[in-house]
Amino acid sequence: MAGINNLREIYEKKGESFLSGLLNQYVIINEKVDGAFFGLKKTQDDQFKYFKKSGEITYVDRVLMKYYNPVIQHFSSLSLDKKQRIPANFFFGFEYFTKGDSRSSRRAEMPKNGLILSYIHRLDENGKIVETLQSKEQLTRWASYLEVEAPPIIFEGRLDDEQKSKILEFVYAEQKDLVERFKTTSFTKYIISVLCPDEKTEFSDRELDTIVFRFYGDGSENEAFLA
């Protein structure tokens, strides 16, 4: 996600009107998770192909590296009935953690089977992406089915007027005034208090490094403006 502008930079570069327009769109807000990429796709004969960031994980990769072997073993051990119910035109993208990754991150514990489901691509017969599924309901359902952890989605939907106003107040404020006005200089901590003011969530008691906004202008999940 290198190169993505934060909301303050978007305001400074594109102006107040552009930023306000973004905040009027449908948005998915989630914690940024820094695991290794791992991909999964089922073949027509109910077997799996596995992927790292640079491409398919080959047999030679598995023999030489062994880094992905625990998670490959997890999917290999799924029942045949469960494998058969997974669509062959779905590509699953995950964040992968080993015990060493977990210790070096802010995560209190390892995700279930070392994986967090990030997205699902639905593919056409030529392998091209037709649709990207990123809603909390869809990903939570599939994460449970695949026996991995659901994505850390903080908010999904349209921001109400009060939430938009509070976010813009923080974005517009000078750095030197943040503690006096908002009792914190952390935008992530402030956002949690704005989005979940009256409920206890998994994000309430810890400081998040980064949160990602995905704005969908036309209601489609295929194209998103990220911040």
C-alpha positions in Angstrom: 0.0 0.0 0.0 3.0 2.3 -0.4 2.1 5.6 -2.0 -1.4 5.9 -0.7 -2.1 9.4 0.5 -3.6 10.0 4.0 -6.7 12.1 4.4 -4.7 15.2 5.3 -2.6 14.9 2.2 -5.7 14.4 0.1 -7.2 17.6 1.6 -4.0 19.6 0.9 -3.6 18.3 -2.7 -7.1 18.0 -3.9 -9.1 20.4 -1.7 -11.9 20.4 0.7 -14.6 19.6 -1.9 -12.9 16.5 -3.1 -12.3 15.2 0.4 -15.9 15.9 1.4 -17.1 14.1 -1.7 -15.1 11.0 -0.7 -16.6 11.0 2.8 -20.1 10.9 1.2 -19.3 7.6 -0.6 -19.8 4.1 0.6 -16.7 3.2 2.6 -15.0 0.1 4.2 -12.6 1.0 6.9 -10.2 -1.7 8.2 -7.0 -2.1 10.2 -4.0 -2.4 7.9 -2.5 -5.9 8.5 1.2 -6.5 7.6 1.5 -10.2 7.0 3.0 -12.0 4.1 0.7 -12.4 1.0 -0.7 -15.9 0.5 -3.2 -16.8 -2.3 -5.4 -19.8 -2.9 -7.4 -21.0 -5.9 -9.1 -24.3 -6.4 -8.7 -26.4 -9.5 -11.5 -28.2 -11.3 -10.4 -31.5 -9.7 -10.9 -30.1 -6.2 -7.2 -29.6 -5.6 -5.6 -26.3 -4.6 -3.0 -24.0 -6.2 -1.1 -21.8 -3.8 0.4 -18.4 -4.5 3.0 -16.0 -3.0 3.4 -12.4 -4.0 5.6 -13.2 -7.0 3.5 -16.0 -8.4 2.5 -19.6 -7.9 4.2 -21.6 -5.1 5.9 -24.5 -6.9 6.9 -27.9 -5.5 10.5 -26.7 -5.5 9.5 -23.7 -3.4 7.9 -26.0 -0.9 11.0 -28.3 -0.7 13.5 -25.4 -0.4 11.7 -22.8 1.7 9.1 -24.7 3.8 7.9 -21.3 4.9 4.4 -21.9 3.5 4.1 -25.6 4.4 2.1 -25.1 7.6 -0.7 -23.2 5.8 -0.6 -25.5 2.8 -1.0 -28.4 5.2 -4.1 -26.7 6.7 -5.8 -26.5 3.3 -4.7 -29.9 2.2 -6.3 -31.4 5.3 -9.8 -29.9 4.6 -12.4 -32.5 4.0 -13.2 -33.4 0.4 -16.8 -32.3 0.9 -15.6 -28.9 2.1 -13.2 -28.6 -0.9 -16.0 -29.5 -3.3 -18.1 -26.6 -2.1 -15.5 -23.9 -2.8 -16.1 -22.3 -6.2 -13.3 -22.9 -8.7 -13.7 -19.3 -10.0 -12.8 -17.8 -6.6 -9.3 -16.5 -5.8 -8.7 -16.0 -2.0 -6.2 -13.5 -0.8 -4.8 -13.7 2.7 -2.3 -12.1 5.1 -0.1 -14.9 6.4 1.6 -14.9 9.8 4.1 -17.2 11.4 4.9 -17.1 15.2 7.9 -14.8 14.5 5.7 -12.4 12.5 3.1 -12.3 15.3 5.8 -11.5 17.9 7.1 -8.6 15.8 3.7 -7.1 15.2 1.1 -5.5 17.6 -1.1 -8.5 17.4 -1.7 -10.1 20.8 -1.9 -13.6 19.3 -1.6 -15.5 16.1 -4.6 -15.4 13.8 -6.5 -18.7 13.4 -4.3 -21.1 11.3 -1.9 -18.2 10.7 -4.2 -16.5 8.1 -6.5 -13.5 7.8 -8.8 -13.4 4.8 -8.4 -10.0 3.0 -10.4 -10.3 -0.2 -11.9 -12.7 -2.7 -11.6 -12.2 -6.5 -14.3 -13.7 -8.6 -12.8 -14.7 -11.9 -14.2 -15.3 -15.4 -13.3 -18.4 -17.5 -10.1 -16.7 -18.7 -8.9 -16.0 -15.2 -9.7 -12.2 -15.3 -11.1 -10.5 -12.3 -14.9 -9.9 -12.6 -15.6 -8.8 -9.1 -13.8 -8.3 -5.8 -15.6 -9.2 -2.6 -14.6 -7.2 0.4 -17.7 -6.8 2.5 -17.5 -7.8 6.1 -20.5 -10.2 5.8 -19.0 -12.1 2.8 -15.5 -12.3 4.1 -16.6 -13.3 7.6 -18.7 -16.1 6.2 -15.9 -17.4 4.0 -13.2 -17.0 6.7 -15.3 -19.2 9.0 -15.8 -21.8 6.2 -12.0 -21.9 5.5 -11.2 -22.0 9.2 -9.1 -18.8 9.2 -9.5 -15.4 10.8 -12.0 -12.8 9.5 -10.6 -9.4 8.4 -10.3 -6.6 10.9 -13.1 -4.4 9.5 -13.9 -1.4 11.8 -16.7 0.1 9.8 -18.7 -0.6 6.6 -21.4 1.6 5.1 -22.0 5.4 4.8 -20.8 7.8 7.4 -23.4 9.9 9.0 -23.2 13.7 9.2 -21.8 13.7 12.7 -19.1 11.2 11.9 -18.1 13.1 8.7 -17.9 16.4 10.6 -15.7 14.9 13.4 -13.3 13.3 10.9 -13.0 16.6 9.0 -12.4 18.5 12.2 -9.4 16.3 12.9 -8.0 16.5 9.4 -8.3 20.3 9.3 -6.7 20.8 12.7 -3.1 21.9 13.2 -0.8 19.3 14.6 0.0 21.5 17.6 -3.7 21.8 18.6 -4.6 18.0 18.4 -4.0 17.1 22.1 -5.9 20.1 23.4 -8.8 19.6 21.1 -9.0 15.8 20.8 -7.0 14.5 23.7 -4.7 12.6 21.3 -2.5 13.0 18.3 -3.4 9.6 17.0 -5.9 9.7 14.1 -6.5 5.9 14.4 -7.4 6.2 18.1 -9.7 9.1 17.4 -11.4 7.3 14.5 -12.3 4.3 16.7 -13.9 6.7 19.2 -15.9 8.4 16.4 -17.0 5.2 14.6 -17.7 3.1 17.8 -18.5 5.6 20.5 -20.8 3.5 22.6 -19.6 0.0 22.1 -16.7 -2.1 23.1 -14.8 -3.5 20.1 -11.7 -5.6 19.5 -10.0 -2.3 18.5 -10.9 -0.2 21.6 -8.0 -1.2 23.9 -5.1 -1.1 21.5 -3.4 1.4 19.3 -3.7 0.7 15.6 -0.7 1.5 13.5 -2.7 2.3 10.3 -6.3 2.1 9.1 -7.3 2.0 5.5 -10.3 3.7 3.9 -11.7 2.1 0.8 -14.2 4.6 -0.9 -16.6 3.2 -3.5 -18.1 5.9 -5.6 -20.7 3.9 -7.5 -21.4 1.3 -4.9 -19.3 -1.2 -6.8 -16.5 -3.1 -5.0 -14.4 -3.5 -8.1 -12.9 0.0 -8.1 -12.0 1.8 -4.8 -10.2 5.0 -3.9 -7.8 4.1 -1.1 -6.5 6.4 1.7 
